[in-house]
Each structure stands twice: as structure tokens, then as C-alpha cells.
Amino acid sequence: MKEKYSVKTYELRLRALTDFCVSANQDAVVESSDYIIHDKYAYIIDSKAVFNMLKDGIISERDLEDVKEFLKNNPEYLEKYFKTRRLELARNYENMLSISRFWRYLDIKENEVTENYAVPASTIKGILNTGFLSFFLEDIEYVYARGQKARLNLKSLKVNNAQARIDNTQSLFKTFESKEDFQKGLKVFYAAQSSWEEKGYLDEIREAEDIFDSIEKSLFRTVECLDAVFKEGSFIVKKVKRLSRANNRSALPQYFELAQKGSLFAGKVQVSVPHDGEPLSSLSFLYEDSNYIEDLNVMDICIEGLKIYSKKLVKAEEKFFAQKIGSLNSQSQNFYNDLWSECERGNIVIKIGKSGIHAKSFMSFDSNNLEKNDFFPYTINIDDENKLPIGWVKLEIEEE
């Protein structure tokens, strides 16, 4: 008999608390040779616009050899032919390098192709995945080593109530059709391995190495995320500096196309739930020692985990930022006070995109290094205008 599914749909909104840039590994870097700066705009030299200039008799084939030089001498044509490809600059920068653009998708209608800004579905799913893992994590230890391909290595993890879960390892396997569902992944139980060996859990240890990641993958097969599409706000190109890992000096300046503070993105998340509730049984296993209701679904865990992650992230960055700049001034202190206020109200505030390494890892759970003020190799990208970190957003998720 074919299994029947129902679908829960969630509305998702991302509100920029600071400027932020998401590229999602999209090849979206505009090199300095591909644009011209004029009146606080960077006009991207588009081949289609150049062809239109040629068709209209503005330039000749001879001018094609150096279109940029022609446009520099005749800037009046920039607005007419390249307006749809211009990027607004925060100021008239000199000696700009490449510009990292915000993520966009193409919308093709009839003979017209438009670019639309969005936070991609892959980023949304990554955020939810972070929340799911954060719900279980108690502590993490990272090791950083130079000269290695994988410089940032996860040494150990400690999960909440790990011993209670290992006692129920065999019952967990019954929630899946076969052990082939379990794939190699995060080895979250290594932190408690020695105590399990003393109690004779050797077989369970070998099986448990894969459990957490396997549950995560099995559950997330039921989660479908849509792009969070730009709804309101504005974009601007700004100079961004990255705080050095080792001292207070900045690295080379970067130029990002940023969604400005207050900008809003909206999308949807859909979760497929079988009517017999089978996938929820694996969740019941994970939460039974936490007194959670039996029909708790994966989105509930993601949301609660992101609230935990928010507090960890704010605490870690505030401490690191204060160390790097000497002490927090009134502006930066108010900035973090506002983030804490959001956390205290039960809201989700996180960092995404090109904002620093700790926004893409669980380094804020590394209590040992944080206690020692050892933030290496933490990085923070700073808005060169107001000298505050970029990348902070407020996330709202509500069931329809």
C-alpha cells in the first residue's frame, strides 16, 4: 500500500539587522576590468548593451576594441544603455578591486530575462540544519593547524544526554527500513567513547558513530526549502574589511554588494509528514529524555536549536569583537545590546553569507577556547562605513 503524506508549510522571513551579502558559491564576482565608475555607480559593461550601441550607430566596429575608453570619454551613454546593469556605490571609491555580488536567479518570461535577488534555498536549508544540530550540541572542540588542507578540524563533540541515547541504540535502528540508511558522517559520540568502553558498549560504539548524521539526513529528506525572495529594501556596494586573526590590522579591503539594513526576504519551507507518523518516531527517540511531545517535528527542533545558536553566536562575537578593538564603544555596545534584546524575546538572530568564519561553523560552541580568549582563527567582516560587523539577520518561521 502506497504511503500517504501530508505537507506542512511554513512561512519564512529574513530581515536584515545589518547589511549582508549572500553569494552561495555563485560565480558572481565582477572584476575591475568589467565595469566603469561614474557618479557613485559602477556600470557593468554588458555585451548585449554594447551590441545595442553598435546597432544604434553610437559606436563603430573600430570602437569595439576599447569600449571602456569610449564610455569614459562619453559617460552620457552609460545611463541610457547600462542602467539595468549598474550597482550603486556607498561612496565614489577609488582603486576598487573586484565586487562580490549578491545571489540572484534568472526569471525568464517570453523574450525577457530578469535577475531577481534572493537568499537561495541551499542557504535556507543550511540554516535549518545548523538549528537541528545546535539543539543537541553541548560543547565542541576545534583544532586549527597551518599547512593542512583542512585547517579547521573538529576534534570532539559532546551532545546533550548522550548516554541515554546510546542505551537505546538498537531501538533507533528499528525506526528505519534498513541499516543502509546510515551513512558515514559526524561522529558526535566520540566525546563519551571512553565511558562507554568501560560499560562494554563496544558494538554500540561502532554503530553509534553514524547515528546522529544519519538521523539528520533521513529527517531532512522530508524538508523542501524555497528561495527567500527579495521583497523590500535596497542594495549597495560597500567596502568591507576583515579583522585580522592575529592582530588589529585589517586584511585587504573587499567590495560587496550588500542588502542594506531593513531589507526583507520571504520564502517557504515545506515538510512532508506521513499520516502514520513513522519519521517522527526517530525524533521521539532523540527527545524522549528531554520530555518533548511525541509528535514533535523536525521544524520545531530547527527553530528551538536556532534560538540556542543565536545566543551562542552573539556571545562569542561580542567577546571577540571587544578583544580586537580594545573595548566596545557606545555604538558597538548598543549594537550587541540590541542583538541580546532580540534573543531575550525568543527571536532568532544569526549571521549568514560573507560575514566571517564563525558564522559558517560551530566555533561559538567551543567553550574551552572562548574561555581562554583564544579566538584563532575567528574572523569578522566589518562595514568600513560604521565599523560594525555585517551579516546579521533576524529569522522568522511560522506555520501557515
N, C-alpha and C positions, 0 to 999 in steps of 0.2 A: 504494500500500500504506500502510495506516494505521500511523503510527509508534507503537511501544510504549514505555511509560515504566515505570520502577521508581521507588519512593519511598523516600528515606532519611528516617528520623525521628530527631529529636534531642530529648532531654530538656533543658529549660531551667529553671534555678532562680535566683531573685533573693533574696539575703539582705541585709537592711538592716544596714549598718555604722553608720549614724546614722539618726535619724528622717528620713523623707522623705514628700513629697506629690506625687502624680501626678494631674493633672486632665484632661490630653489635650484641652484646649479644650472640655471638657464644661461646660455652663452649670450649675455646681454651687456657686453662692455663696448662702449663707444670710444674708439681711440681718438687721440687729438687730431690725427690726420683726416678724420671723418666729419669734423664739424667746424663751424666758424662762430666766433663770439661777436655779438653786436647788440648793444643796448640791453645788457643783462639777460640776453638769451643765447643759448647755444643752438644754432641751426644745424641739424644733421643733414649732410649732403646726400640726398636720396636720388638714386638713378632714375626713378620714374619722373621726379620733378625736373631733373636735368633734361630728360627727353622732351618734356613739355616745353621747356625753354627753347630747345632746338626746333621743335615743331612750330613754335610761335615766332621764330626768327629773332629771338633775343640774343642767342649766341650762334656761332657758326661751328662747323666741324673742327676748325682750327682751334677754337676756344676750348674744345673738349680736353685738350692736352693739359690744361690747368684751369679747371672750373673754379677752384677755390680762389685763385688770383683774380679772376674776372669778378667774382662776387664780392671780394674785398674792395675792389675798386668801384663796384656798382651795388652797394648794400641795399638799395631800394627794391631789388628783386627778391631779397631774402624773405620778406614778409609775404609777398604775393605767391611765391612758389614753394616755400618751405615752412609755412606757418604750421601745418599739421604735424611737422616733424621737429618742432622747436621744444627746447627744455628751458624752463625759467630758472635763472640763477639767483641765489640769495644775494649775491653782490657781483660786481664786474671783476671776477677773478683774473689774475694774470698767470701765465705759465701753467695752465691747467694740464693735467695728465689725462688718463682715461676716466670715463664716467661709468660707474656701475649702475645700470638701470633697474628699476622696479620690475617685478614679474608681470608679464602681460600674456593674454591669449588672443588669438585671431578669431574674429567673428565674420564669417563670410555670408553675405546676403546678396543674391542676384550677382551683379557685377561689382559690388562694393566690398572691400575688405577693410575692417576697422580693428584697431588694437584696443583691448579693454584691460584695465588694471584689475588685479585680483591677488589674494593670498591663495596659492594653489592647494588643491585637495591633499597632496602629499604632505605639505606642511601642517595642515589641519590634523591629519591622521597621526603625524609625528607628535603633535602637541598632546593628543589624546593618549597616545602610547606612553608619553612621559608621565601623564597623570596616573595611568594604570600602574606603572612601576613604582611611582612615588608613594602610592597608597601602602605598599608593602615594605619599602625600604626603611631601615632604621639607621644604618650607617654604611659608609663606603670608604675605602682607602684607595687612593690613586698613587701611582708612582710615575714620575716623569724622568725620561732618560734621553740625553742628547745622542745623536749619531745613530738612532734607530729609526726604522721606517715608521713604526707605530710608537711615537714618542710618549703619548699619554696612555698608560696601561692601567687597567683595572686590576688591583692586587687582591682585593677581597670585598665581599658584600655581607651585610648582616640584615636579615629580614625579620620582621615582627613575628613572634610566636613560631619560629622555625621548627622547634622541637615538636610542637603539637601537630604540625603538618607532616613531618616525616613519619610520625606514628601511623598516619593514615595513608601512606603512600599507595598501598595496594588498592584501597577503595577508590583512590583517584583514577587508577588505570581503568576501572570499570565504567567510568563516565565517557570513555572514548571507544570507538569501534575496534581499534587495534593499536598496538604499540608503535606502529609505523607513523602514527600521528605525532610522535615525539621526535623532534629533530634537535640536533646539536645547537646549543646557544649559550645564553648567560648561565653561569654556574653559580647561582645565588646561594647555594647551600654550603659552599666551601668554608665559610666562616665558622660553622659549627661542626666541621668534619671530625675533629679530634674527640669531641664528647660523644659523637655517635659511634665512633670506633670502639670506645670503652664499653658501650652498651650492646655491641655486637650487631650494629646495623649495616654491615658491610655490603650486603646485596642491595639494600635500600639506597645506600650512598651512590652506588653505580647508576641506579635508575634515577635517583633524585637530581642528579646533575642537570638533567634535561627538562625537569618538570616545569619550572616556572616559565621559561621561554616558550615551551610547548603549549601550555595553557593560554598564554598570551596570544600566540599565533592562532590557536583554534578559535578563541573568542573573537579575535579581530577579523576573522574571515566573514563574520556577520555584520561588520561595520563598513558602511559606504559613506565617504565624505565627498561633498561637492565643493568646488571653488568658492571661497568667500569673496564676492564681487564688490568692487568699489562702489559705494553709494553716495557719499558726500565728503567734501573736504578739498584738498589741493595737494599738488606735488611741487617740489622744488629741489634744485641741485645745491648741495652744500658741501663745504669742506669738512671732512671728518678726520679726527686724529685718534690713533690708538695709543693708549697709555703703555709705556714700555713695561715688560715683565720684570726688568731688573732695576730700573731707576725711574726717576720722574720725567725723563725726557720722552718726547713723543717719537713715534716712528714716522716714516714718510707720510705726508698727507694723502688722503684718499678723497675721491669725489663721488658721492652717492646721490642718486635720485630718490628722494625721501617722500613718503606720505607724511604730511605735516600733522602736528598735534591736533587732535579733534576729529581727524578723518575717520570715517566709518566704513567697514566692510561687513557684508552679510552673506551667509551661506546656510547650508543644511547638512545634517548628519542623519543617515537612516540606518536603523539597526533591525535586522531580521531576527524574529523570535519564533521558533517552532511552537505550535499550540501545546505540545505535550511538555514543553519546558525543559527538555533534556540538556541543552547547553548551560542552563542555569545551575544544573547540579554540580558542575565543576566549580562554579562560583560559590555554591554553598559549602563545598569542601574548604575553600580558601577562607571563608568568612565565618565558619561556624564557631571558631574560638573568639570571634570579635562581636558575637551577639547581633549579627546583621540578619535581617529578614531573609527568608529562603528565596524569594523571587527577586532579589536584588539583581539588576542587570549591569552589563559592562559599563554603560554610560554613567551610572551612579558612582561606580568606582573611579572612573576617569575624573569626574567632577570633584569628588572628595580628595582624590590624590593631588589634583592641581591646586587645591587650596593649601594643602601641606607644602607642596613645591613652591608656591608663591612666597610663603613666609621664609622658607629656607633661602630662596634666591635673594629676596630683599635684604635679609640679614647679612648674607655673605658679601653682596656687592657693596652695601653701605660700609662695612668694615674695611673692605679692600680699597674702596674709593677714598675713604678718610686717610688710610695709610699712605696712599700715593700722593695726595695733595697736601699732606701735613695734618690738616684738620678740616672738618666741614665748616664752611661759612654759612651765613644765614640762608642764602639761596639754596645751597645743596642740602642743608638740614631740613628746610621746608619741603624740598623735593622728596626726600625719603620719608618725612612725616606724612606726606600725602599718600605715599605708597602703603605705609603701615595702616593708615586710616581705612584704605580700601580692603586690606587684609582683615582688619578687625570687624569690618561689616560683612565678612564672609564672601567677599568678591575674589575673583581670580585675576591676579596681575602677574604677567610673565614677560620674558624677553624673547623675541623672535628675530630671525633674519641675521643681518650683518651687524651684530651688536657685541660680540665678544665670545671667547671660548666657553665661559662658564654657562652661557645660555644654551649651549649645544651638548652639555654633559651633565652629570650629576655631581659636579665638584662641590656644589653647595651642601651636599650631604657628608662631605669629608670633614667630620668634626675634629679629627686629630690635627690636620694641617691648619684648619681655621683657628683652633685653639692656640696654636703656635704662631699665628700670623704668617704662616708660610703659604703665600698665595701663588707661588710659581707653579704653573705658567698661566695664571689668570690674565685675561686681557679685557679691557673695556674700550669700546669705541665712543669717542666724545664729540659732541657737536662743537665745532670750532667757534660758533657764534656765542652760545650761552655757557659753554664749558661744562655741560651736563651730559650724562650718558644718554645714548639713543637706544631704541629698540623696545621700549616698554609699551605694552598694550593691556587693555582690560578685556577679558573674555567673558561673554555671557552665553550660557547654553540653557535653553528652555524647551521642554517637550511641547509639541503642538497640541 
